[in-house]
Amino acid sequence: MKVNVIISPEVHEAYAEIHTDKMTEEIGRIVDMLSTEAAPVTARAGEELVVLKPEDIYMVRVENGDTVIYGEKRSFRSAKRLYELASQLGNKFMQISKSTLINLSYMDSIEPGFSGTLLLKLKNGSKDYVSRKYLPEFKKYLGL
């Protein structure tokens, strides 16, 4: 795909135009990516209420009924459900199991797991399995 970026002092808000002869899956993904704006997330660290930007979040996991948000070095608790955070965080996040969302920007390595799963390791040391249900979409993202 050919991409042009034009910088002009007359443009006050960035916008994108796509010229194509037909709508394809790739163009649909690009439109979704460009049109989704991730919103900040509020979470608790003890008694402290913290505002997290999506780029501060490595992984979100449901543990014993609580939604836990993992940052680089700290973890936080959220009152929101996993599906609510998935829609709020935008397209840089992918669900890899029934209980886990990961920030795709922070993937470090992938190892074969048990029963056809993959073990995904993040740059902060967090890890979780990509379940078989979510594996096809994950492999598609990786181009496998």
Phi and psi in radians as a Rosetta constraint file:
Dihedral C 1 N 2 CA 2 C 2 CIRCULARHARMONIC -1.459 0.35
Dihedral N 2 CA 2 C 2 N 3 CIRCULARHARMONIC 2.368 0.35
Dihedral C 2 N 3 CA 3 C 3 CIRCULARHARMONIC -2.239 0.35
Dihedral N 3 CA 3 C 3 N 4 CIRCULARHARMONIC 2.296 0.35
Dihedral C 3 N 4 CA 4 C 4 CIRCULARHARMONIC -2.116 0.35
Dihedral N 4 CA 4 C 4 N 5 CIRCULARHARMONIC 2.387 0.35
Dihedral C 4 N 5 CA 5 C 5 CIRCULARHARMONIC -2.085 0.35
Dihedral N 5 CA 5 C 5 N 6 CIRCULARHARMONIC 2.180 0.35
Dihedral C 5 N 6 CA 6 C 6 CIRCULARHARMONIC -2.025 0.35
Dihedral N 6 CA 6 C 6 N 7 CIRCULARHARMONIC 2.130 0.35
Dihedral C 6 N 7 CA 7 C 7 CIRCULARHARMONIC -1.784 0.35
Dihedral N 7 CA 7 C 7 N 8 CIRCULARHARMONIC 2.176 0.35
Dihedral C 7 N 8 CA 8 C 8 CIRCULARHARMONIC -2.479 0.35
Dihedral N 8 CA 8 C 8 N 9 CIRCULARHARMONIC 2.335 0.35
Dihedral C 8 N 9 CA 9 C 9 CIRCULARHARMONIC -1.182 0.35
Dihedral N 9 CA 9 C 9 N 10 CIRCULARHARMONIC -0.242 0.35
Dihedral C 9 N 10 CA 10 C 10 CIRCULARHARMONIC -1.406 0.35
Dihedral N 10 CA 10 C 10 N 11 CIRCULARHARMONIC -0.262 0.35
Dihedral C 10 N 11 CA 11 C 11 CIRCULARHARMONIC -1.599 0.35
Dihedral N 11 CA 11 C 11 N 12 CIRCULARHARMONIC 2.129 0.35
Dihedral C 11 N 12 CA 12 C 12 CIRCULARHARMONIC -1.773 0.35
Dihedral N 12 CA 12 C 12 N 13 CIRCULARHARMONIC -0.359 0.35
Dihedral C 12 N 13 CA 13 C 13 CIRCULARHARMONIC -2.361 0.35
Dihedral N 13 CA 13 C 13 N 14 CIRCULARHARMONIC 2.219 0.35
Dihedral C 13 N 14 CA 14 C 14 CIRCULARHARMONIC -1.106 0.35
Dihedral N 14 CA 14 C 14 N 15 CIRCULARHARMONIC 2.518 0.35
Dihedral C 14 N 15 CA 15 C 15 CIRCULARHARMONIC -2.563 0.35
Dihedral N 15 CA 15 C 15 N 16 CIRCULARHARMONIC 2.801 0.35
Dihedral C 15 N 16 CA 16 C 16 CIRCULARHARMONIC -2.219 0.35
Dihedral N 16 CA 16 C 16 N 17 CIRCULARHARMONIC 2.508 0.35
Dihedral C 16 N 17 CA 17 C 17 CIRCULARHARMONIC -2.180 0.35
Dihedral N 17 CA 17 C 17 N 18 CIRCULARHARMONIC 2.409 0.35
Dihedral C 17 N 18 CA 18 C 18 CIRCULARHARMONIC -2.085 0.35
Dihedral N 18 CA 18 C 18 N 19 CIRCULARHARMONIC 2.195 0.35
Dihedral C 18 N 19 CA 19 C 19 CIRCULARHARMONIC -1.890 0.35
Dihedral N 19 CA 19 C 19 N 20 CIRCULARHARMONIC 2.141 0.35
Dihedral C 19 N 20 CA 20 C 20 CIRCULARHARMONIC -2.664 0.35
Dihedral N 20 CA 20 C 20 N 21 CIRCULARHARMONIC 2.804 0.35
Dihedral C 20 N 21 CA 21 C 21 CIRCULARHARMONIC -1.541 0.35
Dihedral N 21 CA 21 C 21 N 22 CIRCULARHARMONIC -0.340 0.35
Dihedral C 21 N 22 CA 22 C 22 CIRCULARHARMONIC -2.754 0.35
Dihedral N 22 CA 22 C 22 N 23 CIRCULARHARMONIC 2.744 0.35
Dihedral C 22 N 23 CA 23 C 23 CIRCULARHARMONIC -1.411 0.35
Dihedral N 23 CA 23 C 23 N 24 CIRCULARHARMONIC 2.218 0.35
Dihedral C 23 N 24 CA 24 C 24 CIRCULARHARMONIC -2.105 0.35
Dihedral N 24 CA 24 C 24 N 25 CIRCULARHARMONIC 2.960 0.35
Dihedral C 24 N 25 CA 25 C 25 CIRCULARHARMONIC -1.091 0.35
Dihedral N 25 CA 25 C 25 N 26 CIRCULARHARMONIC -0.701 0.35
Dihedral C 25 N 26 CA 26 C 26 CIRCULARHARMONIC -1.067 0.35
Dihedral N 26 CA 26 C 26 N 27 CIRCULARHARMONIC -0.774 0.35
Dihedral C 26 N 27 CA 27 C 27 CIRCULARHARMONIC -1.160 0.35
Dihedral N 27 CA 27 C 27 N 28 CIRCULARHARMONIC -0.664 0.35
Dihedral C 27 N 28 CA 28 C 28 CIRCULARHARMONIC -1.048 0.35
Dihedral N 28 CA 28 C 28 N 29 CIRCULARHARMONIC -0.741 0.35
Dihedral C 28 N 29 CA 29 C 29 CIRCULARHARMONIC -1.136 0.35
Dihedral N 29 CA 29 C 29 N 30 CIRCULARHARMONIC -0.687 0.35
Dihedral C 29 N 30 CA 30 C 30 CIRCULARHARMONIC -1.149 0.35
Dihedral N 30 CA 30 C 30 N 31 CIRCULARHARMONIC -0.736 0.35
Dihedral C 30 N 31 CA 31 C 31 CIRCULARHARMONIC -1.083 0.35
Dihedral N 31 CA 31 C 31 N 32 CIRCULARHARMONIC -0.782 0.35
Dihedral C 31 N 32 CA 32 C 32 CIRCULARHARMONIC -1.046 0.35
Dihedral N 32 CA 32 C 32 N 33 CIRCULARHARMONIC -0.762 0.35
Dihedral C 32 N 33 CA 33 C 33 CIRCULARHARMONIC -1.112 0.35
Dihedral N 33 CA 33 C 33 N 34 CIRCULARHARMONIC -0.760 0.35
Dihedral C 33 N 34 CA 34 C 34 CIRCULARHARMONIC -1.291 0.35
Dihedral N 34 CA 34 C 34 N 35 CIRCULARHARMONIC -0.515 0.35
Dihedral C 34 N 35 CA 35 C 35 CIRCULARHARMONIC -1.602 0.35
Dihedral N 35 CA 35 C 35 N 36 CIRCULARHARMONIC -0.164 0.35
Dihedral C 35 N 36 CA 36 C 36 CIRCULARHARMONIC -1.625 0.35
Dihedral N 36 CA 36 C 36 N 37 CIRCULARHARMONIC 2.074 0.35
Dihedral C 36 N 37 CA 37 C 37 CIRCULARHARMONIC -1.860 0.35
Dihedral N 37 CA 37 C 37 N 38 CIRCULARHARMONIC 2.187 0.35
Dihedral C 37 N 38 CA 38 C 38 CIRCULARHARMONIC -1.382 0.35
Dihedral N 38 CA 38 C 38 N 39 CIRCULARHARMONIC 2.453 0.35
Dihedral C 38 N 39 CA 39 C 39 CIRCULARHARMONIC -1.839 0.35
Dihedral N 39 CA 39 C 39 N 40 CIRCULARHARMONIC 2.686 0.35
Dihedral C 39 N 40 CA 40 C 40 CIRCULARHARMONIC -1.129 0.35
Dihedral N 40 CA 40 C 40 N 41 CIRCULARHARMONIC 2.740 0.35
Dihedral C 40 N 41 CA 41 C 41 CIRCULARHARMONIC -2.084 0.35
Dihedral N 41 CA 41 C 41 N 42 CIRCULARHARMONIC 2.397 0.35
Dihedral C 41 N 42 CA 42 C 42 CIRCULARHARMONIC -1.744 0.35
Dihedral N 42 CA 42 C 42 N 43 CIRCULARHARMONIC 2.429 0.35
Dihedral C 42 N 43 CA 43 C 43 CIRCULARHARMONIC -2.605 0.35
Dihedral N 43 CA 43 C 43 N 44 CIRCULARHARMONIC 2.960 0.35
Dihedral C 43 N 44 CA 44 C 44 CIRCULARHARMONIC -1.968 0.35
Dihedral N 44 CA 44 C 44 N 45 CIRCULARHARMONIC 2.443 0.35
Dihedral C 44 N 45 CA 45 C 45 CIRCULARHARMONIC -2.148 0.35
Dihedral N 45 CA 45 C 45 N 46 CIRCULARHARMONIC 1.636 0.35
Dihedral C 45 N 46 CA 46 C 46 CIRCULARHARMONIC 1.203 0.35
Dihedral N 46 CA 46 C 46 N 47 CIRCULARHARMONIC -2.146 0.35
Dihedral C 46 N 47 CA 47 C 47 CIRCULARHARMONIC -1.575 0.35
Dihedral N 47 CA 47 C 47 N 48 CIRCULARHARMONIC -0.198 0.35
Dihedral C 47 N 48 CA 48 C 48 CIRCULARHARMONIC -1.425 0.35
Dihedral N 48 CA 48 C 48 N 49 CIRCULARHARMONIC 2.318 0.35
Dihedral C 48 N 49 CA 49 C 49 CIRCULARHARMONIC -1.648 0.35
Dihedral N 49 CA 49 C 49 N 50 CIRCULARHARMONIC 2.171 0.35
Dihedral C 49 N 50 CA 50 C 50 CIRCULARHARMONIC -2.061 0.35
Dihedral N 50 CA 50 C 50 N 51 CIRCULARHARMONIC 2.450 0.35
Dihedral C 50 N 51 CA 51 C 51 CIRCULARHARMONIC -1.776 0.35
Dihedral N 51 CA 51 C 51 N 52 CIRCULARHARMONIC 2.083 0.35
Dihedral C 51 N 52 CA 52 C 52 CIRCULARHARMONIC -1.902 0.35
Dihedral N 52 CA 52 C 52 N 53 CIRCULARHARMONIC 2.344 0.35
Dihedral C 52 N 53 CA 53 C 53 CIRCULARHARMONIC -1.461 0.35
Dihedral N 53 CA 53 C 53 N 54 CIRCULARHARMONIC 2.636 0.35
Dihedral C 53 N 54 CA 54 C 54 CIRCULARHARMONIC -0.936 0.35
Dihedral N 54 CA 54 C 54 N 55 CIRCULARHARMONIC -0.607 0.35
Dihedral C 54 N 55 CA 55 C 55 CIRCULARHARMONIC -1.249 0.35
Dihedral N 55 CA 55 C 55 N 56 CIRCULARHARMONIC -0.193 0.35
Dihedral C 55 N 56 CA 56 C 56 CIRCULARHARMONIC -1.485 0.35
Dihedral N 56 CA 56 C 56 N 57 CIRCULARHARMONIC -0.180 0.35
Dihedral C 56 N 57 CA 57 C 57 CIRCULARHARMONIC -1.785 0.35
Dihedral N 57 CA 57 C 57 N 58 CIRCULARHARMONIC 2.194 0.35
Dihedral C 57 N 58 CA 58 C 58 CIRCULARHARMONIC -1.637 0.35
Dihedral N 58 CA 58 C 58 N 59 CIRCULARHARMONIC -0.759 0.35
Dihedral C 58 N 59 CA 59 C 59 CIRCULARHARMONIC -2.687 0.35
Dihedral N 59 CA 59 C 59 N 60 CIRCULARHARMONIC 2.602 0.35
Dihedral C 59 N 60 CA 60 C 60 CIRCULARHARMONIC -2.169 0.35
Dihedral N 60 CA 60 C 60 N 61 CIRCULARHARMONIC 2.253 0.35
Dihedral C 60 N 61 CA 61 C 61 CIRCULARHARMONIC -2.448 0.35
Dihedral N 61 CA 61 C 61 N 62 CIRCULARHARMONIC 2.485 0.35
Dihedral C 61 N 62 CA 62 C 62 CIRCULARHARMONIC -1.572 0.35
Dihedral N 62 CA 62 C 62 N 63 CIRCULARHARMONIC 2.119 0.35
Dihedral C 62 N 63 CA 63 C 63 CIRCULARHARMONIC -2.259 0.35
Dihedral N 63 CA 63 C 63 N 64 CIRCULARHARMONIC 2.058 0.35
Dihedral C 63 N 64 CA 64 C 64 CIRCULARHARMONIC 0.914 0.35
Dihedral N 64 CA 64 C 64 N 65 CIRCULARHARMONIC 0.695 0.35
Dihedral C 64 N 65 CA 65 C 65 CIRCULARHARMONIC 1.477 0.35
Dihedral N 65 CA 65 C 65 N 66 CIRCULARHARMONIC -0.115 0.35
Dihedral C 65 N 66 CA 66 C 66 CIRCULARHARMONIC -1.776 0.35
Dihedral N 66 CA 66 C 66 N 67 CIRCULARHARMONIC 2.514 0.35
Dihedral C 66 N 67 CA 67 C 67 CIRCULARHARMONIC -1.592 0.35
Dihedral N 67 CA 67 C 67 N 68 CIRCULARHARMONIC 2.029 0.35
Dihedral C 67 N 68 CA 68 C 68 CIRCULARHARMONIC -1.928 0.35
Dihedral N 68 CA 68 C 68 N 69 CIRCULARHARMONIC 2.260 0.35
Dihedral C 68 N 69 CA 69 C 69 CIRCULARHARMONIC -1.866 0.35
Dihedral N 69 CA 69 C 69 N 70 CIRCULARHARMONIC 2.175 0.35
Dihedral C 69 N 70 CA 70 C 70 CIRCULARHARMONIC -1.771 0.35
Dihedral N 70 CA 70 C 70 N 71 CIRCULARHARMONIC 2.187 0.35
Dihedral C 70 N 71 CA 71 C 71 CIRCULARHARMONIC -1.727 0.35
Dihedral N 71 CA 71 C 71 N 72 CIRCULARHARMONIC -2.840 0.35
Dihedral C 71 N 72 CA 72 C 72 CIRCULARHARMONIC -1.116 0.35
Dihedral N 72 CA 72 C 72 N 73 CIRCULARHARMONIC -0.764 0.35
Dihedral C 72 N 73 CA 73 C 73 CIRCULARHARMONIC -2.237 0.35
Dihedral N 73 CA 73 C 73 N 74 CIRCULARHARMONIC -0.219 0.35
Dihedral C 73 N 74 CA 74 C 74 CIRCULARHARMONIC -2.171 0.35
Dihedral N 74 CA 74 C 74 N 75 CIRCULARHARMONIC 2.826 0.35
Dihedral C 74 N 75 CA 75 C 75 CIRCULARHARMONIC -2.131 0.35
Dihedral N 75 CA 75 C 75 N 76 CIRCULARHARMONIC 2.696 0.35
Dihedral C 75 N 76 CA 76 C 76 CIRCULARHARMONIC -2.352 0.35
Dihedral N 76 CA 76 C 76 N 77 CIRCULARHARMONIC 2.793 0.35
Dihedral C 76 N 77 CA 77 C 77 CIRCULARHARMONIC -1.946 0.35
Dihedral N 77 CA 77 C 77 N 78 CIRCULARHARMONIC 2.422 0.35
Dihedral C 77 N 78 CA 78 C 78 CIRCULARHARMONIC -2.136 0.35
Dihedral N 78 CA 78 C 78 N 79 CIRCULARHARMONIC 2.569 0.35
Dihedral C 78 N 79 CA 79 C 79 CIRCULARHARMONIC -1.469 0.35
Dihedral N 79 CA 79 C 79 N 80 CIRCULARHARMONIC -0.174 0.35
Dihedral C 79 N 80 CA 80 C 80 CIRCULARHARMONIC -1.417 0.35
Dihedral N 80 CA 80 C 80 N 81 CIRCULARHARMONIC 2.733 0.35
Dihedral C 80 N 81 CA 81 C 81 CIRCULARHARMONIC -1.449 0.35
Dihedral N 81 CA 81 C 81 N 82 CIRCULARHARMONIC 2.830 0.35
Dihedral C 81 N 82 CA 82 C 82 CIRCULARHARMONIC -1.035 0.35
Dihedral N 82 CA 82 C 82 N 83 CIRCULARHARMONIC -0.767 0.35
Dihedral C 82 N 83 CA 83 C 83 CIRCULARHARMONIC -1.142 0.35
Dihedral N 83 CA 83 C 83 N 84 CIRCULARHARMONIC -0.564 0.35
Dihedral C 83 N 84 CA 84 C 84 CIRCULARHARMONIC -1.172 0.35
Dihedral N 84 CA 84 C 84 N 85 CIRCULARHARMONIC -0.761 0.35
Dihedral C 84 N 85 CA 85 C 85 CIRCULARHARMONIC -1.177 0.35
Dihedral N 85 CA 85 C 85 N 86 CIRCULARHARMONIC -0.631 0.35
Dihedral C 85 N 86 CA 86 C 86 CIRCULARHARMONIC -1.045 0.35
Dihedral N 86 CA 86 C 86 N 87 CIRCULARHARMONIC -0.773 0.35
Dihedral C 86 N 87 CA 87 C 87 CIRCULARHARMONIC -1.286 0.35
Dihedral N 87 CA 87 C 87 N 88 CIRCULARHARMONIC -0.527 0.35
Dihedral C 87 N 88 CA 88 C 88 CIRCULARHARMONIC -1.327 0.35
Dihedral N 88 CA 88 C 88 N 89 CIRCULARHARMONIC -0.612 0.35
Dihedral C 88 N 89 CA 89 C 89 CIRCULARHARMONIC -1.391 0.35
Dihedral N 89 CA 89 C 89 N 90 CIRCULARHARMONIC -0.394 0.35
Dihedral C 89 N 90 CA 90 C 90 CIRCULARHARMONIC 1.629 0.35
Dihedral N 90 CA 90 C 90 N 91 CIRCULARHARMONIC -2.916 0.35
Dihedral C 90 N 91 CA 91 C 91 CIRCULARHARMONIC -1.464 0.35
Dihedral N 91 CA 91 C 91 N 92 CIRCULARHARMONIC -0.032 0.35
Dihedral C 91 N 92 CA 92 C 92 CIRCULARHARMONIC -1.452 0.35
Dihedral N 92 CA 92 C 92 N 93 CIRCULARHARMONIC -0.014 0.35
Dihedral C 92 N 93 CA 93 C 93 CIRCULARHARMONIC -1.994 0.35
Dihedral N 93 CA 93 C 93 N 94 CIRCULARHARMONIC 2.526 0.35
Dihedral C 93 N 94 CA 94 C 94 CIRCULARHARMONIC -2.374 0.35
Dihedral N 94 CA 94 C 94 N 95 CIRCULARHARMONIC 2.428 0.35
Dihedral C 94 N 95 CA 95 C 95 CIRCULARHARMONIC -1.400 0.35
Dihedral N 95 CA 95 C 95 N 96 CIRCULARHARMONIC 2.253 0.35
Dihedral C 95 N 96 CA 96 C 96 CIRCULARHARMONIC -1.980 0.35
Dihedral N 96 CA 96 C 96 N 97 CIRCULARHARMONIC -0.175 0.35
Dihedral C 96 N 97 CA 97 C 97 CIRCULARHARMONIC -2.760 0.35
Dihedral N 97 CA 97 C 97 N 98 CIRCULARHARMONIC 3.082 0.35
Dihedral C 97 N 98 CA 98 C 98 CIRCULARHARMONIC -1.018 0.35
Dihedral N 98 CA 98 C 98 N 99 CIRCULARHARMONIC -0.478 0.35
Dihedral C 98 N 99 CA 99 C 99 CIRCULARHARMONIC -2.101 0.35
Dihedral N 99 CA 99 C 99 N 100 CIRCULARHARMONIC 0.161 0.35
Dihedral C 99 N 100 CA 100 C 100 CIRCULARHARMONIC -2.412 0.35
Dihedral N 100 CA 100 C 100 N 101 CIRCULARHARMONIC 2.355 0.35
Dihedral C 100 N 101 CA 101 C 101 CIRCULARHARMONIC -2.022 0.35
Dihedral N 101 CA 101 C 101 N 102 CIRCULARHARMONIC 2.491 0.35
Dihedral C 101 N 102 CA 102 C 102 CIRCULARHARMONIC -2.217 0.35
Dihedral N 102 CA 102 C 102 N 103 CIRCULARHARMONIC 2.668 0.35
Dihedral C 102 N 103 CA 103 C 103 CIRCULARHARMONIC -1.489 0.35
Dihedral N 103 CA 103 C 103 N 104 CIRCULARHARMONIC 2.029 0.35
Dihedral C 103 N 104 CA 104 C 104 CIRCULARHARMONIC -1.102 0.35
Dihedral N 104 CA 104 C 104 N 105 CIRCULARHARMONIC -0.395 0.35
Dihedral C 104 N 105 CA 105 C 105 CIRCULARHARMONIC -1.214 0.35
Dihedral N 105 CA 105 C 105 N 106 CIRCULARHARMONIC -0.362 0.35
Dihedral C 105 N 106 CA 106 C 106 CIRCULARHARMONIC -1.895 0.35
Dihedral N 106 CA 106 C 106 N 107 CIRCULARHARMONIC 0.317 0.35
Dihedral C 106 N 107 CA 107 C 107 CIRCULARHARMONIC -1.187 0.35
Dihedral N 107 CA 107 C 107 N 108 CIRCULARHARMONIC 2.410 0.35
Dihedral C 107 N 108 CA 108 C 108 CIRCULARHARMONIC -1.949 0.35
Dihedral N 108 CA 108 C 108 N 109 CIRCULARHARMONIC -0.924 0.35
Dihedral C 108 N 109 CA 109 C 109 CIRCULARHARMONIC -2.681 0.35
Dihedral N 109 CA 109 C 109 N 110 CIRCULARHARMONIC 2.857 0.35
Dihedral C 109 N 110 CA 110 C 110 CIRCULARHARMONIC -2.336 0.35
Dihedral N 110 CA 110 C 110 N 111 CIRCULARHARMONIC 2.325 0.35
Dihedral C 110 N 111 CA 111 C 111 CIRCULARHARMONIC -2.204 0.35
Dihedral N 111 CA 111 C 111 N 112 CIRCULARHARMONIC 2.627 0.35
Dihedral C 111 N 112 CA 112 C 112 CIRCULARHARMONIC -1.116 0.35
Dihedral N 112 CA 112 C 112 N 113 CIRCULARHARMONIC 2.433 0.35
Dihedral C 112 N 113 CA 113 C 113 CIRCULARHARMONIC -1.911 0.35
Dihedral N 113 CA 113 C 113 N 114 CIRCULARHARMONIC -2.755 0.35
Dihedral C 113 N 114 CA 114 C 114 CIRCULARHARMONIC -1.616 0.35
Dihedral N 114 CA 114 C 114 N 115 CIRCULARHARMONIC 2.637 0.35
Dihedral C 114 N 115 CA 115 C 115 CIRCULARHARMONIC 0.897 0.35
Dihedral N 115 CA 115 C 115 N 116 CIRCULARHARMONIC 0.712 0.35
Dihedral C 115 N 116 CA 116 C 116 CIRCULARHARMONIC 1.447 0.35
Dihedral N 116 CA 116 C 116 N 117 CIRCULARHARMONIC 0.176 0.35
Dihedral C 116 N 117 CA 117 C 117 CIRCULARHARMONIC -1.612 0.35
Dihedral N 117 CA 117 C 117 N 118 CIRCULARHARMONIC 3.039 0.35
Dihedral C 117 N 118 CA 118 C 118 CIRCULARHARMONIC -2.170 0.35
Dihedral N 118 CA 118 C 118 N 119 CIRCULARHARMONIC 2.486 0.35
Dihedral C 118 N 119 CA 119 C 119 CIRCULARHARMONIC -1.683 0.35
Dihedral N 119 CA 119 C 119 N 120 CIRCULARHARMONIC 2.076 0.35
Dihedral C 119 N 120 CA 120 C 120 CIRCULARHARMONIC -1.804 0.35
Dihedral N 120 CA 120 C 120 N 121 CIRCULARHARMONIC 2.222 0.35
Dihedral C 120 N 121 CA 121 C 121 CIRCULARHARMONIC -1.949 0.35
Dihedral N 121 CA 121 C 121 N 122 CIRCULARHARMONIC 2.388 0.35
Dihedral C 121 N 122 CA 122 C 122 CIRCULARHARMONIC -1.779 0.35
Dihedral N 122 CA 122 C 122 N 123 CIRCULARHARMONIC 2.876 0.35
Dihedral C 122 N 123 CA 123 C 123 CIRCULARHARMONIC -1.151 0.35
Dihedral N 123 CA 123 C 123 N 124 CIRCULARHARMONIC -0.318 0.35
Dihedral C 123 N 124 CA 124 C 124 CIRCULARHARMONIC -1.607 0.35
Dihedral N 124 CA 124 C 124 N 125 CIRCULARHARMONIC 0.071 0.35
Dihedral C 124 N 125 CA 125 C 125 CIRCULARHARMONIC 1.678 0.35
Dihedral N 125 CA 125 C 125 N 126 CIRCULARHARMONIC -0.192 0.35
Dihedral C 125 N 126 CA 126 C 126 CIRCULARHARMONIC -1.178 0.35
Dihedral N 126 CA 126 C 126 N 127 CIRCULARHARMONIC 2.623 0.35
Dihedral C 126 N 127 CA 127 C 127 CIRCULARHARMONIC -2.609 0.35
Dihedral N 127 CA 127 C 127 N 128 CIRCULARHARMONIC 2.673 0.35
Dihedral C 127 N 128 CA 128 C 128 CIRCULARHARMONIC -2.804 0.35
Dihedral N 128 CA 128 C 128 N 129 CIRCULARHARMONIC 2.853 0.35
Dihedral C 128 N 129 CA 129 C 129 CIRCULARHARMONIC -1.579 0.35
Dihedral N 129 CA 129 C 129 N 130 CIRCULARHARMONIC 2.464 0.35
Dihedral C 129 N 130 CA 130 C 130 CIRCULARHARMONIC -1.505 0.35
Dihedral N 130 CA 130 C 130 N 131 CIRCULARHARMONIC 2.009 0.35
Dihedral C 130 N 131 CA 131 C 131 CIRCULARHARMONIC -1.302 0.35
Dihedral N 131 CA 131 C 131 N 132 CIRCULARHARMONIC 2.814 0.35
Dihedral C 131 N 132 CA 132 C 132 CIRCULARHARMONIC -1.041 0.35
Dihedral N 132 CA 132 C 132 N 133 CIRCULARHARMONIC -0.579 0.35
Dihedral C 132 N 133 CA 133 C 133 CIRCULARHARMONIC -1.095 0.35
Dihedral N 133 CA 133 C 133 N 134 CIRCULARHARMONIC -0.664 0.35
Dihedral C 133 N 134 CA 134 C 134 CIRCULARHARMONIC -1.695 0.35
Dihedral N 134 CA 134 C 134 N 135 CIRCULARHARMONIC -0.062 0.35
Dihedral C 134 N 135 CA 135 C 135 CIRCULARHARMONIC -1.096 0.35
Dihedral N 135 CA 135 C 135 N 136 CIRCULARHARMONIC -0.764 0.35
Dihedral C 135 N 136 CA 136 C 136 CIRCULARHARMONIC -1.020 0.35
Dihedral N 136 CA 136 C 136 N 137 CIRCULARHARMONIC -0.767 0.35
Dihedral C 136 N 137 CA 137 C 137 CIRCULARHARMONIC -1.162 0.35
Dihedral N 137 CA 137 C 137 N 138 CIRCULARHARMONIC -0.680 0.35
Dihedral C 137 N 138 CA 138 C 138 CIRCULARHARMONIC -1.122 0.35
Dihedral N 138 CA 138 C 138 N 139 CIRCULARHARMONIC -0.791 0.35
Dihedral C 138 N 139 CA 139 C 139 CIRCULARHARMONIC -1.113 0.35
Dihedral N 139 CA 139 C 139 N 140 CIRCULARHARMONIC -0.648 0.35
Dihedral C 139 N 140 CA 140 C 140 CIRCULARHARMONIC -1.085 0.35
Dihedral N 140 CA 140 C 140 N 141 CIRCULARHARMONIC -0.749 0.35
Dihedral C 140 N 141 CA 141 C 141 CIRCULARHARMONIC -1.047 0.35
Dihedral N 141 CA 141 C 141 N 142 CIRCULARHARMONIC -0.705 0.35
Dihedral C 141 N 142 CA 142 C 142 CIRCULARHARMONIC -1.363 0.35
Dihedral N 142 CA 142 C 142 N 143 CIRCULARHARMONIC -0.185 0.35
Dihedral C 142 N 143 CA 143 C 143 CIRCULARHARMONIC 1.375 0.35
Dihedral N 143 CA 143 C 143 N 144 CIRCULARHARMONIC 0.464 0.35
